[in-house]
Amino acid sequence: IDLNGHTKNSGLSYMSHKPAPIQISYLGLPSTTGSTFINYYIGDYIALPPEISNHFTEKLLLLSPSYIVNDYINLQGEIVTRFSDHHRM
């Protein structure tokens, strides 16, 4: 299972060699990998409404109505702190 999609340090280059008979993408970006070597994409009905399913090369496995779990509040706080430390007036 690749957890990064098309983001930094993604495992997609390794997965292109098809090391597993079934390969899945989840979390990285709520969008298709566009690859032929990923069989499924795990998402939810909020991030991936049914009307966009035809844009995916993967078969969608959609979780019950929910939203992708994240911790953006902590991440944003860290980014704001680092930005303000480097950009003091």
C-alpha positions in Angstrom: 0.0 0.0 0.0 1.4 3.3 -1.1 0.5 6.2 1.3 2.0 9.1 -0.6 0.7 9.1 -4.2 2.5 11.7 -6.3 4.2 13.4 -3.3 7.7 13.6 -2.0 9.3 10.2 -1.1 6.5 8.3 -2.8 6.8 4.6 -3.2 5.3 4.6 -6.7 8.6 4.1 -8.5 9.1 0.9 -6.5 5.5 -0.2 -7.1 6.0 0.2 -10.8 8.0 -3.1 -10.6 4.8 -4.8 -9.3 6.4 -6.3 -6.2 2.9 -7.4 -5.0 0.0 -9.1 -6.9 -2.4 -6.5 -5.6 -1.3 -2.9 -5.1 -3.2 -0.1 -3.4 -2.8 3.7 -3.0 -4.2 5.6 -0.1 -4.0 9.0 1.6 -1.2 10.9 -0.3 -3.5 12.8 -2.6 -7.2 12.2 -3.2 -6.6 11.6 -6.9 -5.6 8.9 -9.3 -2.0 7.8 -9.6 -2.7 7.4 -13.3 -0.7 4.2 -13.3 -1.5 0.8 -14.6 0.3 -1.0 -11.8 -1.9 0.3 -8.9 -5.1 -1.9 -8.7 -7.1 0.0 -6.1 -7.4 3.4 -4.5 -8.9 3.7 -1.0 -10.9 6.9 -0.5 -14.2 8.2 0.8 -17.4 9.7 -0.6 -16.5 13.2 0.5 -13.0 13.5 -1.0 -13.9 11.3 -4.0 -17.5 11.8 -5.1 -18.9 9.2 -7.5 -19.0 11.6 -10.4 -15.2 11.7 -10.6 -14.7 7.9 -10.5 -14.3 7.7 -14.2 -11.1 9.8 -13.9 -9.3 7.0 -12.0 -7.2 4.3 -13.5 -7.6 2.3 -10.2 -10.7 0.6 -8.9 -12.1 2.7 -6.1 -12.7 1.3 -2.6 -14.8 4.0 -0.9 -15.2 4.1 2.8 -18.5 5.0 4.4 -19.2 8.8 4.6 -16.2 10.2 6.3 -13.3 12.4 5.4 -9.6 11.5 5.1 -8.0 11.5 8.5 -5.3 14.1 8.9 -3.5 16.2 11.5 -3.2 19.4 9.5 -3.7 21.7 12.5 -0.4 20.5 14.1 1.4 20.6 10.7 0.2 24.1 9.9 1.2 25.3 13.3 4.8 24.0 12.7 4.9 25.6 9.3 3.7 29.0 10.6 6.3 28.8 13.4 9.1 28.0 11.0 8.0 30.7 8.5 7.7 33.4 11.2 11.2 32.4 12.7 12.8 32.9 9.3 10.9 36.0 8.2 11.0 38.4 11.1 10.5 42.0 10.3 
